[in-house]
Amino acid sequence: MVYTRKQLSDMKQDELVDKFLTLQTLSDASIDKLSKEIQELKNHFQQQFNDLNNTMKEKMSELRSEIQVAKNTSYLLEKRCISLEQYSRRECLEVRGVPVDIHNDNLLEYLKPIFKEIECPISDPHEIQACHRLNNRNNDVILSLLIEIKEMRCL
């Protein structure tokens, strides 16, 4: 209950002391109750934080394991890819120093006498799958053959 100044001044001293003690007792009880509730909330949130922290640590460990597996797999796939690329190039022949003024249509005609000179096993034009300049070097030409080049003499 709320008292006005006039009501308090009209009260006897004993009555005022009783009201004050009652108020103090209620106040102390309320503070103790609030303190206990705050402590319970603190414990509850601390437990939730610990649970969440442990869950995150477990997930991080799982993710680290998955990343390691992915790295290992990537490494193995890269090795396999390099191996396959090398295997696929076994039918390719690179010719360097082809003059730039030789057009793509005439590359094969230009190279035929060179093949004959180095005793290349290409005898049939149908054995050549592709013949074109390399993009990064204008003087270099690559030929993709339908036959495997076993042994060739180089000039």
C-alpha positions in Angstrom: 0.0 0.0 0.0 1.2 3.5 -0.8 0.9 6.2 1.9 0.8 9.9 1.4 3.0 12.3 3.4 0.1 13.4 5.4 -0.9 9.8 6.3 2.7 9.1 7.4 2.9 12.2 9.6 -0.5 11.3 11.2 0.8 7.8 12.1 2.2 6.9 15.5 5.9 6.1 15.7 5.2 2.5 16.7 2.9 2.1 13.7 5.6 3.6 11.4 8.3 1.2 12.8 6.0 -1.8 12.2 5.3 -0.7 8.6 9.0 -0.2 8.0 9.9 -3.6 9.4 7.2 -5.2 7.4 8.4 -3.4 4.3 12.0 -4.4 5.0 11.1 -8.0 5.5 9.1 -8.1 2.3 11.9 -6.4 0.5 14.6 -8.8 1.8 12.4 -11.8 0.9 11.8 -10.4 -2.6 15.5 -9.7 -3.1 16.4 -13.3 -1.9 13.7 -14.7 -4.2 15.0 -12.7 -7.2 18.6 -13.6 -6.4 17.7 -17.3 -6.4 15.8 -16.9 -9.7 18.7 -15.1 -11.2 21.1 -17.8 -10.1 18.9 -20.5 -11.5 18.7 -18.6 -14.8 22.5 -18.2 -14.8 23.0 -21.9 -14.2 20.4 -22.8 -16.9 22.1 -20.6 -19.5 25.6 -21.8 -18.5 24.4 -25.4 -19.0 22.9 -24.5 -22.4 26.1 -22.7 -23.4 28.2 -25.7 -22.3 26.0 -28.1 -24.3 26.1 -25.8 -27.4 29.9 -25.4 -27.0 30.4 -29.2 -26.8 28.1 -29.7 -29.9 30.1 -27.2 -31.8 33.4 -28.8 -30.9 32.0 -32.2 -32.1 30.8 -30.7 -35.4 34.1 -28.9 -35.9 35.9 -32.2 -35.4 33.6 -33.9 -37.9 34.1 -31.1 -40.4 37.9 -31.3 -40.0 37.7 -35.1 -40.7 35.6 -34.5 -43.7 37.9 -31.8 -45.0 40.9 -34.2 -44.6 39.1 -36.9 -46.5 38.2 -34.4 -49.2 41.8 -33.2 -49.4 43.0 -36.8 -49.8 40.4 -37.6 -52.4 41.3 -34.4 -54.3 45.0 -35.3 -54.2 44.3 -38.8 -55.5 41.9 -37.5 -58.2 44.5 -34.9 -59.3 47.2 -37.6 -59.6 44.7 -39.8 -61.6 43.8 -36.8 -63.8 47.5 -36.1 -64.6 48.0 -39.8 -65.4 45.0 -39.8 -67.7 46.2 -36.5 -69.4 49.6 -38.1 -70.0 48.0 -41.2 -71.4 45.7 -39.2 -73.7 48.7 -37.3 -75.1 50.5 -40.4 -76.3 48.9 -40.0 -79.7 49.9 -36.3 -79.9 52.8 -35.0 -81.8 54.0 -31.4 -81.3 55.9 -29.7 -84.1 57.8 -26.5 -83.2 59.0 -23.7 -85.5 56.3 -23.8 -88.1 56.3 -20.5 -89.9 53.4 -18.2 -89.0 52.6 -17.5 -92.7 51.5 -21.1 -93.2 47.7 -21.1 -92.7 45.8 -23.8 -90.8 44.5 -25.2 -94.1 48.0 -25.9 -95.4 49.6 -27.1 -92.1 49.3 -30.8 -93.0 50.7 -30.2 -96.5 53.6 -28.3 -95.0 54.3 -31.1 -92.5 54.1 -34.1 -94.9 57.7 -33.7 -96.2 58.9 -33.4 -92.6 57.2 -36.6 -91.7 58.8 -38.4 -94.7 62.2 -37.0 -93.7 62.1 -38.3 -90.1 60.5 -41.6 -91.2 57.3 -41.0 -89.3 54.9 -43.9 -89.4 52.0 -41.7 -90.7 51.3 -42.9 -94.1 47.5 -42.4 -94.5 46.0 -38.8 -93.9 43.1 -40.5 -92.2 45.5 -41.4 -89.3 45.5 -37.7 -88.4 42.6 -36.7 -86.2 43.4 -33.0 -85.8 46.1 -30.6 -86.8 46.2 -27.0 -85.5 48.3 -24.3 -84.0 48.7 -24.1 -80.2 47.0 -21.0 -78.9 49.8 -19.9 -76.6 52.6 -20.3 -79.2 52.0 -19.3 -82.9 55.0 -21.2 -84.2 54.0 -24.5 -82.6 51.5 -27.0 -84.1 50.0 -30.1 -82.5 48.8 -33.2 -84.4 46.4 -35.6 -82.8 46.9 -39.0 -84.3 44.6 -42.0 -84.4 47.6 -44.3 -84.0 50.0 -44.6 -81.1 53.5 -43.2 -81.7 55.8 -46.0 -80.6 59.2 -44.7 -81.6 60.2 -41.7 -83.7 63.4 -40.2 -84.6 63.7 -36.5 -83.7 65.6 -33.8 -85.6 
